[in-house]
Amino acid sequence: MSPKTNFFTKKIESDSQLVRLEGSFFKDITISLLREDGIHPTISGNKFRKLKYNVLQAVAHNHTTLLTFGGAYSNHIAAVACAGWETGLKTIGIIRGDELSEKIHLNPTLSYAQDCGMQLHFVSRAAYSRKLDDQFIDGLTQQFGEFYLIPEGGTNALAVKGCTEILKESQLGYDYICASVGTGGTLAGLVQASLPHQQVLGFSALKGTFQISEVEKYTTKTNFEITDTYCFGGYAKIDSKLIRFINEFKKETKIQLDPIYTGKMLFGIIDLIKKNYFKENSRILAVHTGGLQGISGMNEKLKQKNLPQIIV
């Protein structure tokens, strides 16, 4: 086995880390949290699952460089950078916002990615919007040479394959499977791995439920729905109510939630329980998809706005 692939073929210890959540408001509902965030400090949760088969594919085809896209506080950028460091592959990050090139030292995510050896290339938002265009990709190839392309957020067929491995046989007795949704790849994997009696509920971290069409690209199963009711205004937008919830949740459970994805999902699940959305005696499995590296950057933004900090 190649040393480059060892990291992504090791046993994932978090497979059995299920935490039963307690609370009087749960009534007759059983809710368990699958601690995917424990896979790795940076390449945690769905990021590990999405990257696993992509990295194995890159190595199998003798690629030496991974190239991907992301914003200033992207968990995906940090994860790809770390994956390159762990496996000995070069990494290139195409970053949205050319004004950030002089502010790397002020950004925990970009600083971390650079420390992992990632070559950061900043482009304007107009140029970034062309990231799917063949002409734009050809230009990157001319500039950087050959590379293995991983899309923004990491979602492709190999990523979905990795995310199907989140669910194990021991977890197929749950009635509901809940996960946060960004690009839709994680949810697609969960839907594909689910059984007919299970309902998969996605909590969009962004305004809209456009990810439905993305999920439908990778599975013919229809036992899922996506809600943006708990997106708190859009991607990376939070308020004092969500901050308070995350801090109280950690105080009561000793479990850290991130403010972009899992925090919004757990807030939504508990609110839906209070509203009697779930059937009586339901068993809910909530997937903690990681993303904790983004908390330091979020706290910087909260400090600038004189909002409370997320306790870590």
C-alpha positions in Angstrom: 0.0 0.0 0.0 1.4 3.4 -0.9 2.3 5.7 2.0 0.2 8.3 0.3 -3.0 6.2 0.7 -2.4 5.0 4.2 -4.1 8.0 5.8 -7.3 7.4 3.8 -7.5 3.7 4.2 -7.1 3.5 8.0 -10.0 2.4 10.2 -12.3 5.3 11.1 -12.7 5.0 14.9 -15.6 7.5 14.9 -17.8 4.8 13.2 -19.0 3.7 16.7 -19.1 7.0 18.5 -22.8 7.5 19.0 -23.8 9.9 21.7 -27.4 9.7 23.1 -28.7 13.3 23.7 -30.8 14.0 26.7 -33.4 16.7 27.3 -36.9 17.1 28.7 -38.1 18.6 25.5 -37.3 15.5 23.6 -40.5 13.9 25.0 -40.8 10.4 23.5 -38.1 11.1 20.8 -34.7 9.3 20.9 -31.9 11.4 19.3 -28.3 10.2 18.9 -25.4 12.2 17.5 -22.9 10.5 15.3 -19.5 12.0 16.1 -18.0 12.2 12.6 -16.1 15.3 13.8 -13.7 12.9 15.7 -12.1 11.5 12.5 -9.4 14.2 12.4 -9.0 17.7 13.9 -9.1 19.3 10.4 -10.1 16.6 7.8 -13.1 15.8 9.9 -16.6 14.5 9.2 -17.8 14.8 5.7 -14.6 16.4 4.5 -12.7 13.1 5.2 -15.5 11.1 3.5 -15.5 13.3 0.4 -11.8 13.4 0.0 -11.1 9.7 0.6 -11.8 8.2 -2.8 -10.7 11.4 -4.6 -7.3 11.2 -3.1 -7.1 7.4 -3.8 -8.1 8.1 -7.4 -5.5 10.9 -7.7 -2.7 8.7 -6.4 -3.8 5.7 -8.6 -3.5 7.9 -11.7 -0.1 9.3 -10.7 -1.3 12.8 -10.0 1.0 14.8 -7.7 -1.1 17.9 -7.2 -4.6 18.5 -6.0 -6.4 21.7 -7.0 -9.6 23.0 -5.6 -11.7 26.1 -4.9 -13.1 27.9 -1.8 -13.8 31.0 0.1 -11.9 32.8 2.9 -13.1 30.5 5.7 -13.7 27.3 3.8 -13.6 24.1 5.7 -13.0 22.4 2.4 -9.8 24.5 1.6 -8.4 23.7 5.0 -9.2 20.0 4.6 -7.6 19.7 1.2 -4.5 21.5 2.4 -4.2 19.1 5.3 -4.9 16.1 3.1 -2.0 17.1 0.9 0.2 17.5 3.9 -0.8 14.1 5.2 -0.3 12.3 1.9 2.6 14.2 0.4 0.6 15.7 -2.5 1.0 19.3 -3.6 -2.1 21.4 -3.2 -3.4 24.5 -4.9 -6.3 26.6 -3.6 -8.2 29.0 -5.9 -9.6 31.5 -3.4 -12.6 33.7 -4.0 -11.7 37.4 -3.5 -8.4 38.9 -4.8 -8.5 41.4 -2.0 -7.6 38.6 0.4 -4.1 38.1 -0.9 -2.7 40.7 1.5 -4.7 39.5 4.5 -3.6 35.9 4.8 -2.1 36.5 8.2 -5.4 37.8 9.5 -7.3 34.7 8.4 -6.9 31.5 10.4 -8.2 29.2 7.6 -6.0 30.6 4.9 -3.0 30.8 7.3 -3.5 27.2 8.2 -3.8 26.1 4.5 -0.6 28.0 3.7 1.2 26.4 6.6 0.2 23.0 5.2 2.0 23.9 2.0 -1.1 24.9 -0.1 -0.3 27.4 -2.8 -3.0 30.0 -2.6 -4.1 31.7 -5.8 -6.6 34.6 -5.3 -9.0 35.6 -8.1 -11.8 38.1 -8.4 -15.3 37.1 -7.6 -16.2 37.6 -11.3 -13.4 35.2 -12.3 -14.3 32.8 -9.5 -17.9 32.5 -10.9 -16.3 30.9 -14.0 -14.8 28.0 -12.0 -16.8 25.4 -13.9 -15.9 26.8 -17.4 -13.6 24.6 -19.5 -11.7 27.7 -20.6 -11.1 28.8 -17.1 -9.9 25.3 -16.1 -7.6 25.2 -19.2 -6.1 28.5 -18.1 -5.3 27.0 -14.7 -3.7 24.0 -16.3 -1.5 26.3 -18.4 -0.5 28.3 -15.3 0.0 25.4 -12.8 0.6 22.3 -14.9 -1.4 19.1 -14.6 -3.5 18.6 -11.5 -6.3 16.5 -10.1 -9.4 18.7 -9.9 -11.6 18.6 -6.8 -14.7 20.8 -7.1 -15.7 23.5 -4.6 -17.1 21.8 -1.5 -15.7 18.5 -2.7 -18.9 17.1 -4.2 -18.6 14.6 -7.0 -19.4 10.9 -7.6 -16.4 9.7 -5.6 -17.3 12.1 -2.7 -20.8 10.7 -2.6 -19.4 7.2 -2.6 -17.3 8.1 0.5 -20.3 9.6 2.2 -22.4 6.4 1.8 -19.9 4.9 4.3 -21.1 7.2 7.1 -24.0 4.9 7.8 -23.3 1.5 9.2 -25.7 -1.5 9.6 -26.0 -0.8 13.3 -27.5 2.6 12.5 -30.1 1.5 10.0 -32.8 1.2 12.7 -33.2 4.9 12.9 -36.4 6.5 11.5 -34.8 9.8 10.6 -31.3 10.7 9.5 -30.4 14.3 9.7 -27.5 16.2 8.3 -26.5 19.8 7.4 -26.3 20.6 3.7 -23.9 22.7 1.8 -23.4 21.4 -1.7 -25.5 18.3 -1.2 -22.9 15.6 -1.6 -23.1 14.4 2.0 -26.8 14.2 1.9 -26.7 12.3 -1.4 -24.5 9.7 0.2 -26.7 9.4 3.2 -29.8 9.0 1.0 -28.1 6.4 -1.2 -27.1 4.4 1.9 -30.5 4.7 3.7 -33.3 2.2 3.8 -36.8 2.7 2.4 -38.3 3.2 5.9 -35.9 6.0 6.7 -36.5 9.7 6.0 -33.4 11.7 5.4 -33.7 15.4 6.4 -31.2 17.9 5.3 -30.8 21.3 6.9 -29.5 23.8 4.4 -26.8 26.2 5.6 -27.7 28.5 2.7 -30.8 30.2 1.5 -32.9 27.9 -0.7 -33.1 24.2 -1.4 -31.3 24.2 -4.7 -29.3 21.2 -3.5 -32.2 18.9 -4.2 -31.2 18.7 -7.9 -27.6 17.9 -6.8 -28.8 15.0 -4.7 -30.9 13.7 -7.5 -27.8 13.5 -9.7 -26.4 10.8 -7.5 -29.3 8.7 -6.3 -32.8 7.7 -7.6 -34.1 7.4 -4.0 -36.7 10.0 -3.0 -36.9 9.5 0.7 -35.4 12.9 1.6 -36.2 16.5 1.9 -34.2 19.7 2.5 -35.3 22.7 4.5 -33.7 26.2 4.7 -35.9 27.3 7.6 -32.8 27.2 9.9 -30.2 28.8 7.7 -30.3 32.0 9.8 -30.3 34.2 6.7 -27.8 32.4 4.6 -24.3 30.9 4.4 -22.0 31.8 7.3 -24.7 34.1 8.7 -25.5 33.6 12.4 -27.1 35.6 15.2 -26.9 35.8 19.0 -29.7 33.2 19.3 -27.6 30.6 17.5 -24.4 31.5 19.4 -26.3 31.1 22.7 -27.7 27.7 21.5 -24.2 26.5 20.5 -22.7 27.6 23.8 -25.5 26.1 25.9 -25.3 22.9 24.0 -21.6 22.6 24.7 -22.1 23.4 28.4 -24.8 20.7 28.7 -23.2 18.0 26.5 -19.5 18.8 26.3 -19.9 18.6 22.5 -18.6 21.4 20.3 -20.8 22.5 17.4 -19.8 24.6 14.5 -21.8 27.7 13.6 -22.0 27.2 9.8 -23.4 23.7 9.6 -24.0 21.4 12.6 -25.0 24.1 15.0 -27.9 25.1 12.6 -28.9 21.5 12.1 -29.1 20.7 15.8 -31.0 24.0 16.4 -33.4 22.9 13.7 -33.9 19.4 15.0 -34.7 20.5 18.5 -37.1 23.2 17.3 -38.9 20.6 15.1 -39.2 18.3 18.1 -40.8 21.1 20.1 -43.2 21.6 17.2 -44.1 17.9 17.1 -42.8 17.5 13.6 -41.4 14.0 14.3 -43.7 11.0 14.8 -44.2 9.6 18.3 -41.4 7.3 19.5 -39.2 8.3 16.5 -35.5 7.5 16.6 -33.3 10.3 15.1 -29.7 10.0 14.0 -28.0 13.4 13.6 -24.6 13.4 11.8 -22.0 15.8 13.2 -20.1 16.7 10.0 -17.2 18.5 11.7 -16.1 21.9 10.5 -14.8 23.0 13.8 -11.7 24.7 12.3 -13.9 27.6 11.1 -14.9 28.7 14.7 -11.7 30.8 15.2 -12.5 32.7 12.0 -16.1 33.2 12.9 -15.1 34.5 16.3 -13.0 37.1 14.7 -16.0 38.3 12.7 -18.2 38.2 15.8 -15.7 40.3 17.7 -15.8 42.9 14.9 -19.5 43.1 15.2 -19.5 43.2 19.0 -21.4 39.9 19.2 -20.9 37.2 21.8 -18.1 34.7 21.1 -18.5 31.0 20.5 -17.0 29.2 23.5 -14.3 26.6 22.6 
